[in-house]
Amino acid sequence: MENRSRAKKFLIGGAITGGLISLAIAILMDALFADTLQGTWRDAIAKDLNTFLSLGVTSGSILVYLLFFFVLGLLTAFGGFMGFIFSFFLYKFFGFLSK
């Protein structure tokens, strides 16, 4: 039973680490490449909403921020999933080495 609890902690730790790394990379890419790519993700979201739905929103509106946080949440969830998978492989690999 102790081994199962240890595995659970290891896998959850990997998922949290993967999610945080994914979130940090997404925010840093948005900040560092804003000038190179002619705008931030909020500008791109506002332009897409104006183009496809004709809403007339600016990059500072609440709808744009909601969609921005939704996209960041999706990226964080995907990073957490990848961290979970990576930590699973690490756990199994080191489990085979210790046998």
RODO-2510 file (C-alpha; in nm, 4 decimals, decimal comma):
residues 99
     n   res          X          Y          Z
     1     m     0,0000     0,0000     0,0000
     2     e     0,2897     0,2344     0,0732
     3     n     0,4237     0,1789    -0,2779
     4     r     0,0905     0,2819    -0,4291
     5     s     0,0818     0,6018    -0,2244
     6     r     0,4373     0,6802    -0,3310
     7     a     0,3495     0,6271    -0,6970
     8     k     0,0441     0,8501    -0,6655
     9     k     0,2496     1,1319    -0,5116
    10     f     0,5146     1,0938    -0,7806
    11     l     0,2608     1,1061    -1,0650
    12     i     0,0670     1,4010    -0,9215
    13     g     0,3941     1,5859    -0,8675
    14     g     0,4869     1,5245    -1,2311
    15     a     0,1493     1,6508    -1,3499
    16     i     0,1736     1,9679    -1,1403
    17     t     0,5295     2,0321    -1,2544
    18     g     0,4355     1,9785    -1,6194
    19     g     0,1382     2,2121    -1,5905
    20     l     0,3414     2,4872    -1,4257
    21     i     0,6215     2,4587    -1,6810
    22     s     0,3686     2,4716    -1,9653
    23     l     0,2002     2,7781    -1,8151
    24     a     0,5331     2,9543    -1,7628
    25     i     0,6449     2,8856    -2,1194
    26     a     0,3139     3,0096    -2,2634
    27     i     0,3223     3,3346    -2,0656
    28     l     0,6906     3,3954    -2,1407
    29     m     0,6364     3,3347    -2,5126
    30     d     0,3496     3,5835    -2,5074
    31     a     0,5632     3,8452    -2,3335
    32     l     0,8929     3,7924    -2,5153
    33     f     0,7655     3,7540    -2,8712
    34     a     0,4932     4,0214    -2,8617
    35     d     0,6959     4,2681    -3,0696
    36     t     0,8317     4,0091    -3,3111
    37     l     0,4895     3,8631    -3,3871
    38     q     0,3129     4,2043    -3,4009
    39     g     0,1057     4,1618    -3,0869
    40     t     0,0139     3,9421    -2,7957
    41     w    -0,2307     3,6555    -2,7765
    42     r    -0,4929     3,8965    -2,6479
    43     d    -0,4528     4,1030    -2,9655
    44     a    -0,4891     3,7888    -3,1762
    45     i    -0,7992     3,6782    -2,9838
    46     a    -0,9573     4,0225    -3,0238
    47     k    -0,8822     4,0232    -3,3967
    48     d    -1,0291     3,6740    -3,4391
    49     l    -1,3439     3,7672    -3,2467
    50     n    -1,3831     4,0799    -3,4580
    51     t    -1,3215     3,8927    -3,7828
    52     f    -1,5340     3,5834    -3,7262
    53     l    -1,8098     3,7084    -3,4955
    54     s    -1,8075     4,0864    -3,5677
    55     l    -1,8155     4,1668    -3,1958
    56     g    -1,6053     4,4836    -3,2046
    57     v    -1,4023     4,3994    -2,8934
    58     t    -1,0650     4,5430    -2,7968
    59     s    -0,7710     4,3500    -2,6584
    60     g    -0,8553     4,4798    -2,3099
    61     s    -1,2171     4,3624    -2,2945
    62     i    -1,3382     4,1063    -2,0436
    63     l    -1,4397     3,8566    -2,3141
    64     v    -1,0882     3,8562    -2,4565
    65     y    -0,9417     3,7998    -2,1102
    66     l    -1,1854     3,5131    -2,0457
    67     l    -1,0859     3,3420    -2,3692
    68     f    -0,7186     3,4099    -2,2960
    69     f    -0,7444     3,2409    -1,9560
    70     f    -0,9389     2,9552    -2,1156
    71     v    -0,6573     2,9002    -2,3670
    72     l    -0,3991     2,9195    -2,0877
    73     g    -0,6035     2,6628    -1,8948
    74     l    -0,6050     2,4279    -2,1932
    75     l    -0,2292     2,4650    -2,2342
    76     t    -0,1759     2,4053    -1,8629
    77     a    -0,3963     2,0945    -1,8703
    78     f    -0,2085     1,9575    -2,1704
    79     g     0,1250     2,0280    -2,0006
    80     g    -0,0006     1,8563    -1,6865
    81     f    -0,1020     1,5523    -1,8880
    82     m     0,2381     1,5376    -2,0556
    83     g     0,4084     1,5759    -1,7163
    84     f     0,1950     1,2909    -1,5816
    85     i     0,2941     1,0648    -1,8719
    86     f     0,6620     1,1573    -1,8374
    87     s     0,6640     1,0959    -1,4632
    88     f     0,4876     0,7614    -1,5205
    89     f     0,7645     0,6514    -1,7550
    90     l     1,0289     0,7711    -1,5093
    91     y     0,8591     0,5875    -1,2226
    92     k     0,8395     0,2628    -1,4199
    93     f     1,1976     0,2964    -1,5446
    94     f     1,3426     0,3483    -1,1984
    95     g     1,1161     0,0737    -1,0663
    96     f     1,2693    -0,1696    -1,3153
    97     l     1,6193    -0,0543    -1,2208
    98     s     1,5595    -0,1110    -0,8510
    99     k     1,4364    -0,4695    -0,8981
***
